[in-house]
Amino acid sequence: MSEMTGQNQNIEEEKIETQETQITDAATETEAEAVETEATPEPTLEELQARIEELEGRLKDEQLRGLANEQNLRRRHQEEIAATHKFAGQKFAAEMLPVKDYLEMALLDQSGNFEALKMGVQMTLNELQKAFDTTQIKEINPAVGDKLDPHQHQAVQTVGNGQEPNTIVNVMKKGYALSDRVLRPAMVVVAKNED
C-alpha cells in the first residue's frame, strides 16, 4: 500500500512540475512579445507621408488602367458595330451572285430558242426564290377580296365596282417583308365607297 501511495505521490509531483514548466514557457513567450513590440519603433511622420504617397500612386495607376481598359472596350464595340453595318448585306449579296450569273448567261444566248430562254429565266427565278428563302424575304401577295391592311398594302388607286369599301380589287405589285419588317408594301387597287 505504501508502494502505491509513493507512486501516486510521484505522479502528482510530475504533474505539478509539468504545469510549472508550461506556466514558465507562457510567461517567457509573453515577455518576448512585449520586447518585440517595444523594439519596433513608431514610424515617423515622413515615413507615413511616403507610405501615403506610395498608396496614392498605386491607386492613380489602377484608375488609369481601368480608364484605358474601358476606352479599349468602347473602341472595340464601336468597331464591331461599324463592321456589322458594313457587312450586313453580305449574306444576301452572296445569294444574289448565282442569280446574276444566270441572267448574264441568258443574255449571252444567241441560239434564238425561245423555249431554252424561257427555261433559263425560270431557273433564274427559282434561284432568286431560293435566295429569298435563305435570307427570310417573304412575299406579301394579298388575294382579291381581302381587306386593305395599311401595314402591308398601299392603295395606289380606288375604283367603284360594287364591292365593300377598302376591299382589294387587284394587286398591281407584290410586296416583300424581311423577317416581319415590310421592305415594300403590296401595291393594290381597292374598292371605294360609292355613296
C-alpha positions as CSV (number, residue, x, y, z in Angstrom):
1,M,0.0,0.0,0.0
2,S,2.8,2.3,0.9
3,E,4.3,1.5,-2.5
4,M,1.1,2.7,-4.2
5,T,1.0,5.8,-2.2
6,G,4.6,6.5,-3.2
7,Q,3.7,6.0,-6.9
8,N,0.7,8.3,-6.6
9,Q,2.8,10.9,-5.0
10,N,5.5,10.7,-7.7
11,I,2.8,11.1,-10.4
12,E,1.4,14.1,-8.6
13,E,4.8,15.7,-8.4
14,E,5.4,15.1,-12.1
15,K,2.1,16.8,-12.9
16,I,3.0,19.8,-10.8
17,E,6.4,20.1,-12.5
18,T,4.8,19.9,-16.0
19,Q,2.3,22.6,-15.1
20,E,5.1,24.9,-13.7
21,T,7.1,24.4,-16.9
22,Q,4.1,25.3,-19.1
23,I,3.5,28.5,-17.0
24,T,7.1,29.4,-17.2
25,D,7.1,28.9,-21.0
26,A,4.0,31.0,-21.4
27,A,5.5,33.8,-19.3
28,T,8.6,33.7,-21.4
29,E,6.6,34.0,-24.7
30,T,4.7,36.9,-23.3
31,E,7.9,38.7,-22.3
32,A,9.4,38.1,-25.8
33,E,6.3,39.5,-27.5
34,A,6.5,42.6,-25.2
35,V,10.1,43.1,-26.1
36,E,9.4,42.7,-29.8
37,T,6.6,45.3,-29.5
38,E,8.9,47.7,-27.7
39,A,11.7,47.0,-30.2
40,T,9.5,48.1,-33.2
41,P,9.8,51.8,-33.4
42,E,6.8,54.0,-34.3
43,P,7.0,55.2,-37.9
44,T,7.9,58.9,-38.3
45,L,5.7,61.4,-40.0
46,E,7.9,61.4,-43.1
47,E,7.6,57.6,-43.3
48,L,3.9,57.8,-43.0
49,Q,3.7,60.5,-45.7
50,A,5.9,58.5,-48.0
51,R,3.6,55.4,-47.5
52,I,0.5,57.5,-48.2
53,E,2.1,58.9,-51.4
54,E,3.0,55.4,-52.5
55,L,-0.6,54.1,-51.9
56,E,-2.0,57.2,-53.8
57,G,0.4,56.5,-56.7
58,R,-0.8,52.9,-56.9
59,L,-4.5,54.0,-56.7
60,K,-3.9,56.5,-59.5
61,D,-2.1,53.9,-61.6
62,E,-5.0,51.4,-61.2
63,Q,-7.6,54.2,-62.1
64,L,-5.6,55.0,-65.2
65,R,-5.5,51.3,-66.2
66,G,-9.2,51.0,-65.6
67,L,-10.0,54.0,-67.8
68,A,-7.7,52.7,-70.6
69,N,-9.4,49.3,-70.4
70,E,-12.8,51.0,-70.6
71,Q,-11.8,53.1,-73.6
72,N,-10.5,50.0,-75.4
73,L,-13.7,48.2,-74.8
74,R,-15.7,51.1,-76.2
75,R,-13.5,51.4,-79.2
76,R,-13.8,47.6,-79.9
77,H,-17.5,47.8,-79.5
78,Q,-17.8,50.7,-82.0
79,E,-15.6,48.8,-84.5
80,E,-17.8,45.7,-84.2
81,I,-20.9,47.9,-84.8
82,A,-19.3,49.5,-87.8
83,A,-18.3,46.1,-89.2
84,T,-21.8,44.8,-88.7
85,H,-23.4,47.7,-90.6
86,K,-20.8,47.5,-93.3
87,F,-21.3,43.8,-93.9
88,A,-25.0,43.4,-93.0
89,G,-26.0,42.6,-96.6
90,Q,-23.1,40.1,-97.1
91,K,-25.3,37.0,-96.8
92,F,-27.9,38.4,-99.3
93,A,-25.2,39.6,-101.7
94,A,-23.7,36.1,-101.7
95,E,-27.1,34.6,-102.5
96,M,-27.5,37.1,-105.4
97,L,-24.3,36.1,-107.2
98,P,-25.8,32.9,-108.9
99,V,-28.8,34.9,-110.0
100,K,-26.6,37.5,-111.7
101,D,-24.6,34.6,-113.3
102,Y,-27.8,33.1,-114.8
103,L,-29.0,36.4,-116.1
104,E,-25.7,37.1,-117.8
105,M,-25.8,33.6,-119.4
106,A,-29.3,34.2,-120.7
107,L,-28.2,37.5,-122.3
108,L,-25.2,35.7,-124.0
109,D,-27.5,33.0,-125.5
110,Q,-27.7,33.6,-129.3
111,S,-29.5,30.4,-130.1
112,G,-32.8,32.1,-130.7
113,N,-34.5,29.2,-129.0
114,F,-37.4,30.7,-127.1
115,E,-38.1,27.6,-125.0
116,A,-34.5,27.4,-123.8
117,L,-34.6,31.2,-122.9
118,K,-37.8,30.7,-121.0
119,M,-36.3,27.7,-119.2
120,G,-33.3,29.8,-118.3
121,V,-35.4,32.6,-116.9
122,Q,-37.4,30.1,-114.9
123,M,-34.1,28.7,-113.4
124,T,-33.0,32.2,-112.6
125,L,-36.4,32.9,-110.9
126,N,-36.0,29.7,-108.9
127,E,-32.5,30.7,-107.8
128,L,-33.8,34.1,-106.8
129,Q,-36.6,32.5,-104.8
130,K,-34.1,30.2,-103.0
131,A,-32.0,33.3,-102.1
132,F,-35.1,35.0,-100.7
133,D,-36.0,31.9,-98.6
134,T,-32.4,31.7,-97.3
135,T,-32.4,35.4,-96.3
136,Q,-36.0,35.3,-94.9
137,I,-37.6,37.5,-97.5
138,K,-41.3,36.7,-97.8
139,E,-43.8,37.8,-100.4
140,I,-46.8,40.0,-99.4
141,N,-49.4,38.9,-102.0
142,P,-52.9,39.6,-100.9
143,A,-55.8,37.9,-102.7
144,V,-58.6,39.8,-104.4
145,G,-61.4,40.4,-101.9
146,D,-59.0,40.7,-98.9
147,K,-59.4,43.8,-96.7
148,L,-56.8,46.5,-97.1
149,D,-54.1,46.3,-94.4
150,P,-52.2,49.6,-94.2
151,H,-49.3,48.0,-92.6
152,Q,-48.7,45.6,-95.6
153,H,-50.6,47.2,-98.5
154,Q,-50.5,50.5,-100.3
155,A,-53.6,51.6,-102.1
156,V,-52.5,53.2,-105.4
157,Q,-55.9,53.5,-106.9
158,T,-59.6,53.3,-105.9
159,V,-62.4,52.1,-108.1
160,G,-66.1,51.8,-107.7
161,N,-67.1,48.3,-108.6
162,G,-69.8,47.5,-106.2
163,Q,-67.6,45.7,-103.6
164,E,-67.3,46.6,-100.0
165,P,-65.1,49.7,-99.5
166,N,-61.4,49.1,-98.8
167,T,-61.6,45.6,-100.3
168,I,-58.7,44.7,-102.6
169,V,-59.8,44.5,-106.3
170,N,-56.5,44.0,-108.0
171,V,-52.8,43.5,-107.0
172,M,-50.5,45.6,-109.2
173,K,-47.2,44.7,-107.5
174,K,-46.4,42.1,-104.8
175,G,-44.9,43.4,-101.6
176,Y,-42.0,42.0,-99.7
177,A,-41.1,41.7,-96.0
178,L,-37.7,40.8,-94.4
179,S,-38.2,39.0,-91.1
180,D,-41.6,40.7,-90.4
181,R,-40.4,44.1,-91.5
182,V,-42.0,45.4,-94.6
183,L,-39.5,46.2,-97.4
184,R,-42.1,47.2,-99.8
185,P,-45.9,47.1,-99.3
186,A,-48.0,45.4,-101.9
187,M,-49.4,48.0,-104.4
188,V,-53.1,47.4,-104.7
189,V,-56.3,48.7,-106.2
190,V,-59.2,48.9,-103.7
191,A,-62.9,49.4,-103.9
192,K,-64.1,52.8,-102.9
193,N,-67.3,53.8,-101.1
194,E,-69.8,54.7,-103.9
195,D,-72.0,57.0,-101.7
